[in-house]
């Protein structure tokens, strides 16, 4: 009996040793992959079309990354379904760090509205960093009877105000609803397919006011074609003379700060050392003089800038909660 037990123990020991050896081989392979990262091109998936603001940003940032790191970053456009096609494409790739996804509030809203059953931003991805953000402003054409913020509120308490913006059930729609609710006025959102159509509608009198990013309104404000009424922000924009006197929502007692932003995430499961390496490369690029000049020239340095993975993760969760409440108000959930 003792002999049988000894034989069984020997067999079990050999089996365990074999399994352990196999496990060690796999971990060594994985370690080798991490230690040699990156050894091929890193794709940055742009979930929007060529020529968009998101596309321009990634292409510029990729150039800075390539010049200031030991890696080759390649922009890849995967346009469609308000950013969902690009998100799904990235999710279908290996979680090895060679595919980074650019995100904006569009993906958070898609999560919130449950637009995809196959992939969820907050469930299936991990944050790397936020790089830049845009501030929203409500404006009117120069010949509008609405002269300032107080006029807007007075009119909105008596009559319906039409607001032009890009896309239905998107960020512009959500921001308009959030503002009108907290300001206690009646605003009706009218969606257009592009920013240029929104401006044409506002200048042509099709809508009373229009919502857009500060960067897109500056030239119109400088040429006196439009008059900014209120900025969706806590602080005034003193860097731009045309906006120095424009009040903020915080000044007016409103907790309204919805704006756009751009950042990067990776599929969950990317090795920690690879994520750290990517984070360092991304932050180093952000701190270069080349990027700072680009940000200043394109007015994307007036809002909140870089956020690391922890801070960005907290922001994504706060954005989700905020959009969840607005979606309930819009009765679109």
RAHUCOR-V947057 format. One line per field, one symbol per residue. psi: psi as a letter, one per 30 degrees, with the letter a starting at -180 (. if undefined). A space follows every 50 residues. Layout:
psi->???
//
This chain:
psi->eeeeeeeeeeeeeeeeeeeeeeeeeeeeeeeeeeegkkglkjkjkjgllk fleeeeeeeeeeeeeefglgljkjkjkilkhhfeeeeeeeeflkigfgjk kklafeeeeeeeghfkffkkefeflkkekkellkklkklllfgkfjfaee eeeeeffelkkkkklkkkhaeeeeeeeeeeeffhljkkkjklfleeeeee eeffgelellklkefffeeeeeggfljkekkilelliffjeffegkllee eggkijgklllkakllkkfkkeeeeeeeeeeeeeeegleeeeeeeeeghg gfakbkkleeeeeeeeeeeeeeeeeeeeefhg.
//
